[in-house]
């Protein structure tokens, strides 16, 4: 479920900007680090830290949009790739300086036996809230219009830049919450951003490029697959088996499990 939150934020940023945000994995780690530091400084219960982390990473998403997305909106996607990769490196090096190389543990939001269920509940609530926003509100409809065609949305009078920033803020908030949840289960390591980014990328590719439900289901599939294969064969084999499974699925269905063939989209 935490992977699903990461993938959901990733696909929202992808659809809004039209390019991959390679800093998204770094924002996940930054969320875990924010939870660690907020716990040290405030001593608040971990459930109360979740909204604080979400707001902080939402602001980080706004900075990402203003620094690495909007200035390059009319440039080739490769320019955004380079800018967000540079931003990811800045986040990683900043966390190395701030936290050091030693892994840190984010505070759990529930007791040891209840933490997994708490993660599931938080994930379900947030995914349902994003679905409601996108499908049942005027703001969400405008966000989807921008994701579908920025030029047509602008011609219809929609403030495109505003909704791109909003999408990146929402993506950052989801990444932050996922970072706090994963930061307790797997610790907060400054160099883990690439791993989170890779899983989000795989989830979107499996689910169908740009498909929001596909990204969520793809991430859930990755989590279930890793859990069962890891319990059966071990962590190293689980990672290898995941990449093999991805190659098999994409060779049989290049558009992903829930994507449409290119000819049908045209």
Secondary structure, DSSP 8 states (H G I E B T S, - for coil): -HHHHHHHHHHHHHHHHSS--TTHHHHHHHHHHHHHHHHHHH---HHHHHHHHHHHHHHHHHHHIIIIIGGGTTS-HHHHHHHHHHHHHHHHHHHHHHH-SS-B----SS-TTTHHHHHHHHHHHHHHHHHHHHHHSHHHHHHHHHHH-HHHHHHTT--HHHHHHHHHHHHHHHHHHHHHHHHHHS-B-GGGHHHHHHHHHHHHHHH-TT-HHHHHHHHHHHHHHHHHHHHHH-HHHHHHHHHHHHHHHHHH-TT-SS---HHHH-
